[in-house]
């Protein structure tokens, strides 16, 4: 019997806290939602802005790289006839 008493000895407070939380949560959810929603929207806006900026940087880098490749190809094409001339 002492084993059962020890098992259930601290449950009174825990049960009361659990019941209180269960009763308070439905009343608090709209308040929490009103606070969390703008924060979530702000995070999403920031993420989208970051993605847009990253896409622009990647596109610009790709364009610069293709310009460099075109320059090197043009230089090689210009130097090729000179290298093939007999000496």
C-alpha positions in Angstrom: 0.0 0.0 0.0 2.9 2.3 0.7 4.1 1.8 -2.8 0.8 3.1 -4.2 0.9 6.1 -1.8 4.4 6.9 -3.0 3.3 6.6 -6.6 0.4 9.0 -6.4 1.8 11.4 -3.7 2.7 14.3 -6.0 -0.1 14.0 -8.4 -2.5 16.5 -6.8 -0.5 19.5 -7.8 0.3 18.1 -11.2 -3.3 17.3 -12.0 -4.4 20.8 -11.0 -1.8 22.4 -13.2 -2.8 20.2 -16.1 -6.5 21.1 -15.7 -5.6 24.8 -15.4 -3.5 24.6 -18.6 -6.3 22.7 -20.4 -8.8 25.4 -19.5 -6.5 28.4 -20.2 -5.1 27.2 -23.6 -8.3 27.8 -25.6 -8.5 31.4 -24.2 -4.9 32.1 -24.9 -4.6 30.7 -28.4 -6.1 33.7 -30.1 -3.8 36.0 -28.2 -0.8 33.9 -29.0 -1.9 33.6 -32.7 -2.2 37.4 -32.9 1.4 37.8 -31.7 2.9 34.8 -33.6 1.3 35.6 -37.0 3.0 39.0 -37.6 6.3 37.5 -36.5 5.9 34.6 -38.9 4.9 36.9 -41.7 8.0 39.0 -41.1 10.3 36.0 -41.2 8.7 34.8 -44.5 9.1 38.3 -46.0 12.7 38.4 -44.9 13.3 34.9 -46.4 11.7 35.9 -49.7 13.8 39.0 -49.9 17.0 37.0 -49.2 16.0 34.5 -51.9 15.4 37.3 -54.4 18.8 38.9 -53.6 20.6 35.5 -53.8 19.0 34.9 -57.2 20.1 38.2 -58.5 23.7 37.6 -57.2 23.8 34.2 -58.8 22.4 35.5 -62.2 25.0 38.4 -62.2 27.8 36.0 -61.4 26.7 33.6 -64.1 26.6 36.5 -66.6 30.1 37.6 -65.6 31.5 34.1 -65.9 30.0 33.7 -69.4 31.5 37.0 -70.4 34.9 35.9 -69.2 34.6 32.6 -71.1 33.6 34.5 -74.2 36.7 36.8 -73.8 39.1 33.9 -73.4 37.6 32.1 -76.4 38.0 35.3 -78.5 41.6 35.7 -77.3 42.4 32.0 -78.1 40.8 32.4 -81.6 42.8 35.6 -82.2 46.0 33.9 -81.1 45.5 30.7 -83.0 46.3 32.0 -86.5 49.5 33.6 -85.2 50.7 30.4 -83.6 50.0 28.4 -86.8 52.1 30.7 -89.0 55.4 29.2 -90.2 58.6 30.8 -88.8 
